[in-house]
């Protein structure tokens, strides 16, 4: 046992649906602009270009339907509902045809974004980290094992705020489907068990404020819910 000079931080985890167990989380990768209509609403070309990725810290997760605190330093917090992929096996430069073999399971997550900070970073050609990787920026629902669920290739993805529809699409509309995204990312870094990949959001992103209730879902996979406080 290592002799730590401070107490080690708790291991970030995601509950497994109907299981009682927990999936330990190592890293969180996110695919940017992976739905054409969302790319357009953000002012970008929707043509298929090489995917790009950003990260959130593992301890940014909000689990089990807990409340999400409104973050500091922003007046424009946006919701983005996403299919989340949990990696269960090591993968380096894996082919897309083999990529699903390293998937442990799936969940529904929210990529919360400080849009005003992101816009300023873009304007100044600076990194996005503080727009995306802040505390409690990644609410997530329970994970469903692929052994139980299979590998969803289509299905409605949606989000409502206070019961009013905001986002709707189909995961079949991803510019880079799950196997392709895994293959590309594994050529940049070695994916390891415990890694999560947030796979992008459909059109309809928008601002939320304190007191708003967010409910997201992917048909056949599950849901995520949180209240901004």
N, C-alpha and C positions, 0 to 999 in steps of 0.2 A: 504494500500500500504506500503510495507516495506521501511524503511528509510535506503537505501543503502549507504555505506561509500565510494564506488566508483560507477561509472556508470556500470550497468550490461552489460555483453557482448551480442551481437546480437544473436538471436535464429538461429542456423543452420537449413536450410530448403532445400527441393528438390522440384522443380516445378512438378506439375501434368500435364501430357500430355493433350493438347487440352481442358484445363479447366480454366486456369488462376489462380488457387489456388496453395497453397504450403503445403507440408507435413512437419511438424516440426520434427526434428531429435533429439533423446535423446541419443542413444548410437549406436556404430557400432561394431558388432561382425563379425569375419571372420573365415570360416572353412578352416583348413589347409589340404593340400594334399588330395583333395576330388575327383580327377580323377586318375585312375590307371597309365596312361601313364605319367602324370606329376609327380606322386610319383616316378616312375622309373627314369625319367630324372633328378630328384633331388637326386638320389642315395638311394632310400628307397624301401622297400618291398611294393608291391601293394595289399597285402592281406587286407581284411576288418578287421581293428582294431578299437577300440573305437575312435570316432572323437575327435580332439582337436581344440581349439579355441584361437584366439588372438584378440586384439581390436585395433581400431583406434579412435582418438578423433572425435567427431561429427563435429568440425570445420575444419577437414582435407578435407571435401568435396569440390570439384570444380564443379560448376553447370553451366548449360546454355551454354555449349560449350566454356567456358572461357579458356584462355591459362593456362598452368601449369608450374610454375617455376621449373627449374632443381634444386634439393635440394643441400645444402652444404654437405660437409664431405663424398662425395662418388665419385667414378669414374666408377660405375657399376650399373646404375639405370635400373631396369627391369620392363617390362609391364606384367600384368596378367589380362585378361579379365574375367568377372564373371557375372553370374546371381545374382541379388540382390533382396532380399525379404524384404518387409516393413511390420512390425507388427502393427496391428490395435486394438488388444484386449489383455488384461492381460492373461498370461498363466504361470501356475506353474505345473511342472511335468505332462504336458499334454500328452496323448497318441498319437502315430503317426496317428492313425485312425481319430483323432479329430483335429490334428494340423493345417490343412489348414483353419479351421474356424477362426483362429486368424490372418490370412494374409490379409492385406489391399490391397497390390498391389506388382508390380514387376518393376524392372528397369535393366539396364545394367550398370555395373561399372568397374573401373580399380583399381586393388590393386597394386599400385606402390611400389616397393621394392628396398631399398638400399642393393643390394645383397652382396657386399663386407662386409658391416657391419654385415649382417645376418650371413655370413660364419664365420666371426671372433667370433661372439657371440656363434654360435654352437660349434666351436672348443674349446671355453673356458667354455662351459656349462652355458652360461649367457642368460638372457632374450633377446627377439627380439625387444622390444618396439621401439628402435631407428632405427631399420631397416624397420619397418612397419608403425609406428604411427607418422611420421613427418608431417610438414605443407604441405598441398595440395597433400597428398598421396592417395586421393580417388576421382578422377573424376567420375561423375555419370550422366547418362542421365535422362530424365524425367520419372517419375513414371506413370505406367498405373494401374488403379484400377482393382483388381481382379473381381469386379462386372461387369466390361466391358470385361476383357480379359479372365476370367476363371483362371485355375491353370495349367500352362504349365508343362508337364511331359517329353516332348521330343522336340527337335528342335536344329538346327545347331547353335553353338556358335563359333564366329570367331573374329579375330583381324588382321588388316593390319597396316603396318608402311610405310608411304609414298606410299601407294597403293600396296605394295608388301605383299602377305599373310605371316603371321607369326604363328598364332594359329588357329586351327580348331578342332572341336569335336562336341559332342551332349550332351545336358544337361541330356539325358537319361542315360549317362555313369557315372553319379555321383556315387561314392561309397556309400555315404550317401545322398539319395534324400531329397528334401526339407522337407517333413513331418517327416522323421527320424531325420534330423539335428535339427529341431525345438523341437521335443520331447526330444532329448538328452540334448540340451542346456537348455531347461526349467526345467530340473531336477537339473541343476547346479545353475541357477539364475532365478528369476521371470522375464519373458519377459514382457515388457510394451509397450503400444502404443507409437510410435515414434522410436522404435528400428529398426535398419537395420541389415540384415545378408547377408554378401558377401559369396557366397556358394562354392567358390573354382574355380580353373582355369584348363583348359585342357593343354596338352603338347604344347611346342613351345615357352615357355617364352624366352625372350632375352633382350639384352641391347638396350637402346635408348639414344639419345643425343639431344642437343639443335637444334631446327629447325625441328625435326621429327614430323610428323603428325600421330596421332594414331586414328584409326577408329575401334570401336568394335560393335558387334551386336549379338543379340539372335533372331532367327527367331520367328516371331509372337509376340515378346515383344517390341523390340525397338533397339536403338543404343546409343552409347556414342562417342564423338569425342573431342579431345583436341590437342593442339600443345605445345610441350615442348619448353620453352623459357628461 
